Amino acid sequence: MVKDYMIARMNIDSIKKYGALDLIWQVFLEFEAPDYSDEGIQEFKKFIDLNSIGQKISDNEMRFWGYFSGEDIVGVAATRQPCHISLLFVDKKHHRQGIGRELFNTITSFYKAAGLYREMTVNSSPYAVEVYHKLGFADTDTEQLVNGIRFIPMKYIFT
C-alpha cells in the first residue's frame, strides 16, 4: 500500500482538476484496449467522456472515488446505480500495492452503510478477471460482447 494516501469522493470539478479520466484512459489503452476491437475502444472512450460522466454524477447515477498519494491521483473507482462497479483503474506504477483493494473496500463500506444492497455486480474486462476473483467476485455468466466491449459478468455477495 502507498504511504500517505487518501481516498476521497470526487465530483466533476475534482475529476477534471486531478485528471481522473486521463488516468483511466491511459491505463485502459495499455492494459485493456489490446483485447478490444476499434468499436470497443471507441465505446469505452465515449463512456468516459467528461460531459457524460458529469451528467451521470449530477443525476446521482454514478459515484466516483479517487485514491491520492500526496497530490497525485493513482487510482479511480466509480459505481453506478443500483450497486455496480463501472470503473476501477490503478496507475501502472502502482499496480499490486493494494490500491484496487482499498478502493473496493471503500465502495463496499459505502454500500453496506446504506444497508440497501446484498450484492454488487461488475462486468469485468478479460484483463481484470483475476483481480475481481481475488476480491471475492464470482462469475455469473460466460464472456459477453456488447458494442465491442468484452466482459465477464460477476457478482459479489456482501458478508
OpenMM code with the backbone's topology and positions (N, CA, C; nanometers):
from openmm import Vec3, app, unit

residues = "MET VAL LYS ASP TYR MET ILE ALA ARG MET ASN ILE ASP SER ILE LYS LYS TYR GLY ALA LEU ASP LEU ILE TRP GLN VAL PHE LEU GLU PHE GLU ALA PRO ASP TYR SER ASP GLU GLY ILE GLN GLU PHE LYS LYS PHE ILE ASP LEU ASN SER ILE GLY GLN LYS ILE SER ASP ASN GLU MET ARG PHE TRP GLY TYR PHE SER GLY GLU ASP ILE VAL GLY VAL ALA ALA THR ARG GLN PRO CYS HIS ILE SER LEU LEU PHE VAL ASP LYS LYS HIS HIS ARG GLN GLY ILE GLY ARG GLU LEU PHE ASN THR ILE THR SER PHE TYR LYS ALA ALA GLY LEU TYR ARG GLU MET THR VAL ASN SER SER PRO TYR ALA VAL GLU VAL TYR HIS LYS LEU GLY PHE ALA ASP THR ASP THR GLU GLN LEU VAL ASN GLY ILE ARG PHE ILE PRO MET LYS TYR ILE PHE THR".split()
positions = [
    Vec3(0.0834, -0.1174, 0.0000),
    Vec3(0.0000, 0.0000, 0.0000),
    Vec3(0.0885, 0.1245, 0.0000),
    Vec3(0.0406, 0.2288, -0.0632),
    Vec3(0.1130, 0.3547, -0.0722),
    Vec3(0.1047, 0.4264, 0.0623),
    Vec3(0.2144, 0.4826, 0.1065),
    Vec3(0.2146, 0.5609, 0.2304),
    Vec3(0.1559, 0.6983, 0.2021),
    Vec3(0.1030, 0.7600, 0.3065),
    Vec3(0.0461, 0.8944, 0.2956),
    Vec3(-0.0571, 0.9027, 0.1838),
    Vec3(-0.1564, 0.8174, 0.1916),
    Vec3(-0.2598, 0.8173, 0.0900),
    Vec3(-0.3922, 0.8630, 0.1495),
    Vec3(-0.4832, 0.8951, 0.0599),
    Vec3(-0.6178, 0.9338, 0.0990),
    Vec3(-0.7127, 0.8890, -0.0113),
    Vec3(-0.8283, 0.8376, 0.0290),
    Vec3(-0.9343, 0.8062, -0.0661),
    Vec3(-1.0444, 0.9082, -0.0424),
    Vec3(-1.0900, 0.9707, -0.1512),
    Vec3(-1.1923, 1.0743, -0.1385),
    Vec3(-1.2967, 1.0607, -0.2479),
    Vec3(-1.4210, 1.0938, -0.2134),
    Vec3(-1.5255, 1.1041, -0.3143),
    Vec3(-1.4892, 1.2198, -0.4056),
    Vec3(-1.5215, 1.2051, -0.5317),
    Vec3(-1.4872, 1.3080, -0.6297),
    Vec3(-1.6137, 1.3598, -0.6969),
    Vec3(-1.6104, 1.4887, -0.7283),
    Vec3(-1.7149, 1.5493, -0.8097),
    Vec3(-1.6532, 1.5847, -0.9449),
    Vec3(-1.7307, 1.6402, -1.0329),
    Vec3(-1.6796, 1.6673, -1.1672),
    Vec3(-1.5621, 1.7652, -1.1650),
    Vec3(-1.5631, 1.8615, -1.0732),
    Vec3(-1.4514, 1.9566, -1.0648),
    Vec3(-1.3216, 1.8873, -1.0242),
    Vec3(-1.3281, 1.7995, -0.9246),
    Vec3(-1.2059, 1.7305, -0.8827),
    Vec3(-1.1628, 1.6261, -0.9858),
    Vec3(-1.2578, 1.5681, -1.0570),
    Vec3(-1.2234, 1.4742, -1.1644),
    Vec3(-1.1419, 1.5466, -1.2711),
    Vec3(-1.1852, 1.6672, -1.3065),
    Vec3(-1.1100, 1.7482, -1.4052),
    Vec3(-0.9752, 1.7910, -1.3480),
    Vec3(-0.9766, 1.8456, -1.2275),
    Vec3(-0.8553, 1.9001, -1.1661),
    Vec3(-0.7427, 1.7968, -1.1571),
    Vec3(-0.7761, 1.6755, -1.1164),
    Vec3(-0.6731, 1.5737, -1.0939),
    Vec3(-0.6512, 1.4802, -1.2125),
    Vec3(-0.7260, 1.4996, -1.3199),
    Vec3(-0.7054, 1.4182, -1.4394),
    Vec3(-0.7475, 1.2737, -1.4231),
    Vec3(-0.8549, 1.2500, -1.3486),
    Vec3(-0.9001, 1.1132, -1.3227),
    Vec3(-0.9341, 1.0394, -1.4522),
    Vec3(-0.9987, 1.1069, -1.5461),
    Vec3(-1.0373, 1.0395, -1.6701),
    Vec3(-0.9158, 1.0137, -1.7584),
    Vec3(-0.8157, 1.0990, -1.7503),
    Vec3(-0.6903, 1.0750, -1.8234),
    Vec3(-0.6209, 0.9500, -1.7698),
    Vec3(-0.6204, 0.9340, -1.6378),
    Vec3(-0.5610, 0.8147, -1.5774),
    Vec3(-0.6343, 0.6898, -1.6262),
    Vec3(-0.7665, 0.6943, -1.6240),
    Vec3(-0.8458, 0.5803, -1.6706),
    Vec3(-0.8118, 0.5483, -1.8153),
    Vec3(-0.8079, 0.6491, -1.8996),
    Vec3(-0.7832, 0.6289, -2.0423),
    Vec3(-0.6453, 0.5686, -2.0673),
    Vec3(-0.5432, 0.6191, -1.9986),
    Vec3(-0.4071, 0.5686, -2.0184),
    Vec3(-0.3953, 0.4222, -1.9756),
    Vec3(-0.4539, 0.3889, -1.8612),
    Vec3(-0.4485, 0.2500, -1.8136),
    Vec3(-0.5284, 0.1602, -1.9082),
    Vec3(-0.6440, 0.2075, -1.9513),
    Vec3(-0.7242, 0.1310, -2.0467),
    Vec3(-0.6465, 0.1022, -2.1744),
    Vec3(-0.5834, 0.2061, -2.2304),
    Vec3(-0.5100, 0.1881, -2.3556),
    Vec3(-0.3993, 0.0840, -2.3431),
    Vec3(-0.3299, 0.0843, -2.2306),
    Vec3(-0.2176, -0.0078, -2.2149),
    Vec3(-0.2609, -0.1511, -2.1833),
    Vec3(-0.3591, -0.1661, -2.0961),
    Vec3(-0.3903, -0.2990, -2.0456),
    Vec3(-0.5179, -0.3615, -2.1018),
    Vec3(-0.6112, -0.2832, -2.1463),
    Vec3(-0.7388, -0.3382, -2.1890),
    Vec3(-0.7615, -0.3278, -2.3396),
    Vec3(-0.7247, -0.2153, -2.3974),
    Vec3(-0.7503, -0.1917, -2.5401),
    Vec3(-0.6938, -0.3009, -2.6307),
    Vec3(-0.5781, -0.3614, -2.5985),
    Vec3(-0.5275, -0.4670, -2.6869),
    Vec3(-0.6247, -0.5841, -2.7055),
    Vec3(-0.7180, -0.6025, -2.6105),
    Vec3(-0.8171, -0.7103, -2.6200),
    Vec3(-0.9481, -0.6647, -2.6849),
    Vec3(-0.9558, -0.5379, -2.7248),
    Vec3(-1.0806, -0.4818, -2.7755),
    Vec3(-1.0696, -0.4488, -2.9238),
    Vec3(-1.1841, -0.4512, -2.9905),
    Vec3(-1.1922, -0.4046, -3.1293),
    Vec3(-1.1929, -0.2515, -3.1294),
    Vec3(-1.1774, -0.1930, -3.2475),
    Vec3(-1.1869, -0.0470, -3.2587),
    Vec3(-1.3215, 0.0021, -3.2072),
    Vec3(-1.4274, -0.0735, -3.2366),
    Vec3(-1.5606, -0.0357, -3.1876),
    Vec3(-1.5627, -0.0316, -3.0347),
    Vec3(-1.5030, -0.1315, -2.9697),
    Vec3(-1.4997, -0.1369, -2.8240),
    Vec3(-1.4199, -0.0230, -2.7638),
    Vec3(-1.3080, 0.0099, -2.8262),
    Vec3(-1.2244, 0.1203, -2.7774),
    Vec3(-1.3020, 0.2515, -2.7857),
    Vec3(-1.3696, 0.2740, -2.8979),
    Vec3(-1.4474, 0.3972, -2.9142),
    Vec3(-1.5658, 0.4007, -2.8170),
    Vec3(-1.6275, 0.2869, -2.7938),
    Vec3(-1.7400, 0.2798, -2.6997),
    Vec3(-1.6926, 0.3146, -2.5585),
    Vec3(-1.5768, 0.2626, -2.5189),
    Vec3(-1.5239, 0.2942, -2.3864),
    Vec3(-1.4885, 0.4424, -2.3770),
    Vec3(-1.4265, 0.4954, -2.4810),
    Vec3(-1.3902, 0.6379, -2.4821),
    Vec3(-1.5150, 0.7247, -2.4663),
    Vec3(-1.6223, 0.6858, -2.5326),
    Vec3(-1.7483, 0.7592, -2.5219),
    Vec3(-1.8032, 0.7504, -2.3792),
    Vec3(-1.7889, 0.6338, -2.3154),
    Vec3(-1.8390, 0.6140, -2.1792),
    Vec3(-1.7685, 0.7058, -2.0797),
    Vec3(-1.6368, 0.7288, -2.0988),
    Vec3(-1.5625, 0.8106, -2.0021),
    Vec3(-1.5520, 0.9567, -2.0450),
    Vec3(-1.6340, 0.9988, -2.1381),
    Vec3(-1.6384, 1.1394, -2.1786),
    Vec3(-1.6740, 1.2260, -2.0573),
    Vec3(-1.6032, 1.3359, -2.0392),
    Vec3(-1.6220, 1.4235, -1.9234),
    Vec3(-1.7667, 1.4698, -1.9096),
    Vec3(-1.8287, 1.5116, -2.0187),
    Vec3(-1.9668, 1.5592, -2.0111),
    Vec3(-2.0625, 1.4467, -1.9713),
    Vec3(-2.0411, 1.3284, -2.0261),
    Vec3(-2.1251, 1.2139, -1.9930),
    Vec3(-2.1103, 1.1763, -1.8455),
    Vec3(-1.9882, 1.1693, -1.7985),
    Vec3(-1.9615, 1.1371, -1.6574),
    Vec3(-2.0217, 1.2456, -1.5684),
    Vec3(-2.0010, 1.3708, -1.6046),
    Vec3(-2.0554, 1.4821, -1.5266),
    Vec3(-2.2060, 1.4745, -1.5135),
    Vec3(-2.2733, 1.4393, -1.6225),
    Vec3(-2.4192, 1.4280, -1.6182),
    Vec3(-2.4625, 1.3131, -1.5282),
    Vec3(-2.3920, 1.2008, -1.5361),
    Vec3(-2.4260, 1.0858, -1.4522),
    Vec3(-2.4064, 1.1189, -1.3035),
    Vec3(-2.3008, 1.1916, -1.2716),
    Vec3(-2.2775, 1.2312, -1.1322),
    Vec3(-2.3856, 1.3292, -1.0876),
    Vec3(-2.4153, 1.4263, -1.1733),
    Vec3(-2.5181, 1.5259, -1.1426),
    Vec3(-2.6547, 1.4615, -1.1198),
    Vec3(-2.6843, 1.3581, -1.1969),
    Vec3(-2.8124, 1.2875, -1.1840),
    Vec3(-2.8100, 1.1814, -1.0745),
    Vec3(-2.7009, 1.1746, -1.0004),
    Vec3(-2.6820, 1.0765, -0.8925),
    Vec3(-2.6903, 0.9325, -0.9431),
    Vec3(-2.6505, 0.9117, -1.0676),
    Vec3(-2.6456, 0.7777, -1.1249),
    Vec3(-2.5085, 0.7138, -1.1068),
    Vec3(-2.4077, 0.7972, -1.0787),
    Vec3(-2.2713, 0.7480, -1.0670),
    Vec3(-2.2031, 0.8168, -0.9489),
    Vec3(-2.1194, 0.7382, -0.8810),
    Vec3(-2.0358, 0.7920, -0.7730),
    Vec3(-1.8907, 0.7631, -0.8087),
    Vec3(-1.8050, 0.8554, -0.7745),
    Vec3(-1.6632, 0.8479, -0.8104),
    Vec3(-1.5778, 0.8608, -0.6856),
    Vec3(-1.4700, 0.7812, -0.6782),
    Vec3(-1.3718, 0.7922, -0.5716),
    Vec3(-1.2324, 0.7987, -0.6333),
    Vec3(-1.1441, 0.8724, -0.5701),
    Vec3(-1.0051, 0.8787, -0.6129),
    Vec3(-0.9136, 0.8343, -0.5010),
    Vec3(-0.8071, 0.7689, -0.5374),
    Vec3(-0.7029, 0.7275, -0.4435),
    Vec3(-0.5859, 0.8203, -0.4690),
    Vec3(-0.5499, 0.8986, -0.3674),
    Vec3(-0.4469, 1.0003, -0.3814),
    Vec3(-0.3232, 0.9640, -0.3001),
    Vec3(-0.2086, 0.9784, -0.3642),
    Vec3(-0.0801, 0.9682, -0.2970),
    Vec3(-0.0230, 1.1090, -0.2990),
    Vec3(-0.0305, 1.1758, -0.1851),
    Vec3(0.0038, 1.3182, -0.1839),
    Vec3(-0.0975, 1.3922, -0.2703),
    Vec3(-0.0490, 1.4685, -0.3667),
    Vec3(-0.1359, 1.5443, -0.4570),
    Vec3(-0.1691, 1.4680, -0.5848),
    Vec3(-0.1116, 1.3490, -0.6009),
    Vec3(-0.1287, 1.2735, -0.7247),
    Vec3(-0.2401, 1.1707, -0.7124),
    Vec3(-0.3229, 1.1638, -0.8143),
    Vec3(-0.4248, 1.0596, -0.8196),
    Vec3(-0.3613, 0.9360, -0.8824),
    Vec3(-0.3717, 0.8225, -0.8138),
    Vec3(-0.3087, 0.6999, -0.8634),
    Vec3(-0.4099, 0.5871, -0.8821),
    Vec3(-0.5342, 0.6106, -0.8423),
    Vec3(-0.6381, 0.5113, -0.8607),
    Vec3(-0.7740, 0.5765, -0.8657),
    Vec3(-0.8660, 0.5135, -0.9372),
    Vec3(-1.0004, 0.5668, -0.9538),
    Vec3(-1.0999, 0.4516, -0.9501),
    Vec3(-1.2119, 0.4740, -0.8847),
    Vec3(-1.3218, 0.3783, -0.8873),
    Vec3(-1.4511, 0.4552, -0.9048),
    Vec3(-1.5445, 0.3942, -0.9760),
    Vec3(-1.6761, 0.4548, -0.9927),
    Vec3(-1.7807, 0.3447, -0.9894),
    Vec3(-1.8953, 0.3804, -0.9357),
    Vec3(-2.0084, 0.2886, -0.9324),
    Vec3(-2.1274, 0.3562, -0.9971),
    Vec3(-2.2169, 0.2725, -1.0462),
    Vec3(-2.3430, 0.3252, -1.0971),
    Vec3(-2.4551, 0.2504, -1.0287),
    Vec3(-2.5715, 0.3099, -1.0345),
    Vec3(-2.6878, 0.2534, -0.9664),
    Vec3(-2.7296, 0.1225, -1.0317),
    Vec3(-2.7812, 0.0257, -0.9585),
    Vec3(-2.8020, 0.0382, -0.8152),
    Vec3(-2.6764, 0.0083, -0.7337),
    Vec3(-2.5990, -0.0913, -0.7697),
    Vec3(-2.4794, -0.1278, -0.6920),
    Vec3(-2.3834, -0.2030, -0.7846),
    Vec3(-2.3217, -0.1289, -0.8763),
    Vec3(-2.2416, -0.1881, -0.9836),
    Vec3(-2.1115, -0.1101, -1.0004),
    Vec3(-1.9989, -0.1800, -0.9979),
    Vec3(-1.8704, -0.1154, -1.0249),
    Vec3(-1.8602, -0.0945, -1.1756),
    Vec3(-1.8472, 0.0310, -1.2173),
    Vec3(-1.8364, 0.0589, -1.3600),
    Vec3(-1.6943, 0.0955, -1.4007),
    Vec3(-1.6123, 0.1391, -1.3061),
    Vec3(-1.4726, 0.1720, -1.3342),
    Vec3(-1.3879, 0.1386, -1.2118),
    Vec3(-1.2741, 0.0753, -1.2341),
    Vec3(-1.1753, 0.0520, -1.1285),
    Vec3(-1.0395, 0.0430, -1.1972),
    Vec3(-0.9624, 0.1513, -1.1856),
    Vec3(-0.8354, 0.1620, -1.2567),
    Vec3(-0.7273, 0.2144, -1.1631),
    Vec3(-0.6086, 0.1565, -1.1740),
    Vec3(-0.4934, 0.1975, -1.0933),
    Vec3(-0.3773, 0.2242, -1.1879),
    Vec3(-0.3085, 0.3340, -1.1647),
    Vec3(-0.1913, 0.3700, -1.2440),
    Vec3(-0.0914, 0.2547, -1.2470),
    Vec3(-0.0333, 0.2328, -1.3628),
    Vec3(0.0594, 0.1206, -1.3846),
    Vec3(0.1706, 0.1132, -1.2792),
    Vec3(0.2261, 0.2276, -1.2426),
    Vec3(0.3367, 0.2294, -1.1457),
    Vec3(0.2928, 0.1864, -1.0062),
    Vec3(0.1625, 0.1781, -0.9848),
    Vec3(0.1106, 0.1462, -0.8522),
    Vec3(0.0315, 0.0144, -0.8490),
    Vec3(0.0451, -0.0659, -0.9545),
    Vec3(-0.0200, -0.1963, -0.9539),
    Vec3(0.0392, -0.2835, -0.8438),
    Vec3(-0.0409, -0.3735, -0.7941),
    Vec3(-0.0009, -0.4742, -0.6946),
    Vec3(0.0471, -0.4135, -0.5620),
    Vec3(-0.0143, -0.3000, -0.5268),
    Vec3(0.0188, -0.2357, -0.3992),
    Vec3(-0.1039, -0.2250, -0.3080),
    Vec3(-0.2120, -0.2909, -0.3447),
    Vec3(-0.3316, -0.2903, -0.2609),
    Vec3(-0.4264, -0.1740, -0.2855),
    Vec3(-0.3986, -0.0928, -0.3856),
    Vec3(-0.4811, 0.0253, -0.4114),
    Vec3(-0.6202, -0.0142, -0.4609),
    Vec3(-0.6275, -0.1076, -0.5533),
    Vec3(-0.7573, -0.1544, -0.6009),
    Vec3(-0.8406, -0.2119, -0.4873),
    Vec3(-0.7774, -0.2885, -0.4008),
    Vec3(-0.8483, -0.3465, -0.2860),
    Vec3(-0.8978, -0.2367, -0.1922),
    Vec3(-0.8171, -0.1352, -0.1673),
    Vec3(-0.8587, -0.0253, -0.0798),
    Vec3(-0.9770, 0.0509, -0.1396),
    Vec3(-0.9725, 0.0741, -0.2702),
    Vec3(-1.0863, 0.1391, -0.3355),
    Vec3(-1.2107, 0.0509, -0.3251),
    Vec3(-1.1946, -0.0780, -0.3494),
    Vec3(-1.3060, -0.1719, -0.3378),
    Vec3(-1.3621, -0.1716, -0.1956),
    Vec3(-1.2754, -0.1753, -0.0954),
    Vec3(-1.3210, -0.1732, 0.0438),
    Vec3(-1.3990, -0.0454, 0.0748),
    Vec3(-1.3544, 0.0652, 0.0198),
    Vec3(-1.4243, 0.1927, 0.0389),
    Vec3(-1.5639, 0.1864, -0.0222),
    Vec3(-1.5721, 0.1324, -0.1418),
    Vec3(-1.7011, 0.1197, -0.2099),
    Vec3(-1.7948, 0.0279, -0.1311),
    Vec3(-1.7449, -0.0884, -0.0917),
    Vec3(-1.8323, -0.1822, -0.0204),
    Vec3(-1.8762, -0.1241, 0.1144),
    Vec3(-1.7881, -0.0522, 0.1821),
    Vec3(-1.8268, 0.0126, 0.3086),
    Vec3(-1.9383, 0.1140, 0.2857),
    Vec3(-1.9265, 0.1904, 0.1776),
    Vec3(-2.0284, 0.2894, 0.1437),
    Vec3(-2.1640, 0.2214, 0.1231),
    Vec3(-2.1659, 0.1145, 0.0443),
    Vec3(-2.2925, 0.0477, 0.0153),
    Vec3(-2.3451, -0.0314, 0.1348),
    Vec3(-2.2568, -0.0907, 0.2128),
    Vec3(-2.3018, -0.1611, 0.3336),
    Vec3(-2.3660, -0.0626, 0.4306),
    Vec3(-2.3071, 0.0563, 0.4455),
    Vec3(-2.3618, 0.1572, 0.5357),
    Vec3(-2.5012, 0.2006, 0.4913),
    Vec3(-2.5246, 0.2033, 0.3609),
    Vec3(-2.6574, 0.2379, 0.3092),
    Vec3(-2.7585, 0.1303, 0.3458),
    Vec3(-2.7121, 0.0065, 0.3605),
    Vec3(-2.7958, -0.1032, 0.4040),
    Vec3(-2.9033, -0.1459, 0.3050),
    Vec3(-2.8916, -0.1042, 0.1817),
    Vec3(-2.9956, -0.1326, 0.0832),
    Vec3(-2.9640, -0.2501, -0.0076),
    Vec3(-2.8389, -0.2932, -0.0053),
    Vec3(-2.7951, -0.3908, -0.1050),
    Vec3(-2.7343, -0.5133, -0.0393),
    Vec3(-2.7511, -0.6271, -0.1040),
    Vec3(-2.6929, -0.7520, -0.0566),
    Vec3(-2.5810, -0.8001, -0.1480),
    Vec3(-2.5754, -0.7402, -0.2673),
    Vec3(-2.4732, -0.7823, -0.3624),
    Vec3(-2.4299, -0.6652, -0.4501),
    Vec3(-2.3116, -0.6819, -0.5081),
    Vec3(-2.2551, -0.5838, -0.6003),
    Vec3(-2.2195, -0.6584, -0.7275),
    Vec3(-2.2355, -0.5925, -0.8409),
    Vec3(-2.2016, -0.6544, -0.9680),
    Vec3(-2.0896, -0.5769, -1.0365),
    Vec3(-2.0286, -0.6435, -1.1334),
    Vec3(-1.9277, -0.5815, -1.2178),
    Vec3(-1.9263, -0.6583, -1.3497),
    Vec3(-1.8968, -0.5883, -1.4558),
    Vec3(-1.8705, -0.6518, -1.5855),
    Vec3(-1.7204, -0.6406, -1.6066),
    Vec3(-1.6487, -0.7433, -1.5676),
    Vec3(-1.5026, -0.7398, -1.5693),
    Vec3(-1.4471, -0.7536, -1.7106),
    Vec3(-1.3481, -0.6729, -1.7396),
    Vec3(-1.2732, -0.6928, -1.8637),
    Vec3(-1.1947, -0.8230, -1.8499),
    Vec3(-1.1569, -0.8841, -1.9616),
    Vec3(-1.0755, -1.0058, -1.9520),
    Vec3(-0.9478, -0.9830, -1.8697),
    Vec3(-0.8881, -0.8646, -1.8819),
    Vec3(-0.7641, -0.8347, -1.8099),
    Vec3(-0.7828, -0.8390, -1.6577),
    Vec3(-0.8994, -0.7974, -1.6085),
    Vec3(-0.9190, -0.7800, -1.4641),
    Vec3(-0.9877, -0.8969, -1.3939),
    Vec3(-1.0178, -1.0030, -1.4657),
    Vec3(-1.0917, -1.1152, -1.4067),
    Vec3(-1.0257, -1.1664, -1.2794),
    Vec3(-0.8971, -1.1911, -1.2829),
    Vec3(-0.8293, -1.2461, -1.1644),
    Vec3(-0.8313, -1.1479, -1.0476),
    Vec3(-0.8229, -1.0199, -1.0767),
    Vec3(-0.8308, -0.9192, -0.9698),
    Vec3(-0.9660, -0.9297, -0.8997),
    Vec3(-1.0720, -0.9345, -0.9780),
    Vec3(-1.2052, -0.9434, -0.9179),
    Vec3(-1.2256, -1.0760, -0.8451),
    Vec3(-1.1712, -1.1836, -0.8961),
    Vec3(-1.1799, -1.3109, -0.8230),
    Vec3(-1.1121, -1.2983, -0.6866),
    Vec3(-0.9957, -1.2338, -0.6813),
    Vec3(-0.9251, -1.2153, -0.5538),
    Vec3(-1.0043, -1.1276, -0.4573),
    Vec3(-1.0868, -1.0374, -0.5112),
    Vec3(-1.1697, -0.9511, -0.4265),
    Vec3(-1.2950, -1.0233, -0.3765),
    Vec3(-1.3212, -1.1430, -0.4306),
    Vec3(-1.4345, -1.2218, -0.3843),
    Vec3(-1.5511, -1.2296, -0.4811),
    Vec3(-1.5350, -1.1798, -0.6020),
    Vec3(-1.6405, -1.1880, -0.7029),
    Vec3(-1.6424, -1.3279, -0.7645),
    Vec3(-1.7606, -1.3687, -0.8081),
    Vec3(-1.7778, -1.4952, -0.8794),
    Vec3(-1.8426, -1.4662, -1.0146),
    Vec3(-1.7992, -1.5391, -1.1157),
    Vec3(-1.8594, -1.5247, -1.2490),
    Vec3(-2.0066, -1.5635, -1.2418),
    Vec3(-2.0895, -1.4898, -1.3150),
    Vec3(-2.2312, -1.5238, -1.3227),
    Vec3(-2.2713, -1.5680, -1.4630),
    Vec3(-2.1789, -1.5544, -1.5568),
    Vec3(-2.2056, -1.5949, -1.6941),
    Vec3(-2.0712, -1.6049, -1.7664),
    Vec3(-2.0766, -1.6473, -1.8904),
    Vec3(-1.9565, -1.6546, -1.9730),
    Vec3(-1.9270, -1.5168, -2.0321),
    Vec3(-1.8135, -1.5055, -2.0995),
    Vec3(-1.7749, -1.3781, -2.1608),
    Vec3(-1.8820, -1.3301, -2.2581),
    Vec3(-1.9084, -1.1997, -2.2512),
    Vec3(-2.0068, -1.1341, -2.3370),
    Vec3(-1.9349, -1.0340, -2.4272),
    Vec3(-2.0016, -0.9962, -2.5349),
    Vec3(-1.9504, -0.8932, -2.6250),
    Vec3(-2.0667, -0.8025, -2.6627),
    Vec3(-2.0591, -0.6755, -2.6182),
    Vec3(-2.1646, -0.5790, -2.6463),
    Vec3(-2.0991, -0.4504, -2.6955),
    Vec3(-2.1348, -0.4078, -2.8158),
    Vec3(-2.0787, -0.2858, -2.8752),
    Vec3(-1.9252, -0.2868, -2.8753),
    Vec3(-1.8681, -0.4040, -2.8950),
    Vec3(-1.7231, -0.4164, -2.8999),
    Vec3(-1.6563, -0.4284, -2.7648),
    Vec3(-1.7332, -0.4203, -2.6569),
    Vec3(-1.6795, -0.4313, -2.5210),
    Vec3(-1.6891, -0.5771, -2.4769),
    Vec3(-1.5733, -0.6358, -2.4438),
    Vec3(-1.5680, -0.7722, -2.3926),
    Vec3(-1.5731, -0.7683, -2.2399),
    Vec3(-1.6571, -0.8530, -2.1811),
    Vec3(-1.6661, -0.8546, -2.0352),
    Vec3(-1.7227, -0.9864, -1.9853),
    Vec3(-1.6925, -1.0131, -1.8587),
    Vec3(-1.7434, -1.1299, -1.7893),
    Vec3(-1.8298, -1.0770, -1.6745),
    Vec3(-1.9606, -1.1043, -1.6749),
    Vec3(-2.0459, -1.0589, -1.5644),
    Vec3(-2.0082, -1.1323, -1.4353),
    Vec3(-2.0021, -1.0557, -1.3261),
    Vec3(-1.9636, -1.1118, -1.1969),
    Vec3(-2.0494, -1.0524, -1.0855),
    Vec3(-2.0494, -1.1233, -0.9723),
    Vec3(-2.1267, -1.0776, -0.8570),
    Vec3(-2.0458, -1.0999, -0.7290),
    Vec3(-2.0631, -1.0071, -0.6356),
    Vec3(-2.0019, -1.0141, -0.5020),
    Vec3(-2.1158, -1.0074, -0.4009),
    Vec3(-2.1191, -1.1016, -0.3083),
    Vec3(-2.2217, -1.1018, -0.2039),
    Vec3(-2.1634, -1.0368, -0.0783),
    Vec3(-2.2327, -0.9344, -0.0267),
    Vec3(-2.1874, -0.8692, 0.0958),
    Vec3(-2.1937, -0.9664, 0.2123),
    Vec3(-2.0906, -0.9637, 0.2948),
    Vec3(-2.0874, -1.0524, 0.4124),
    Vec3(-2.1061, -0.9719, 0.5384),
] * unit.nanometer
topology = app.Topology()
chain = topology.addChain("A")
for resn in residues:
    res = topology.addResidue(resn, chain)
    for name in ("N", "CA", "C"):
        topology.addAtom(name, app.Element.getBySymbol(name[0]), res)
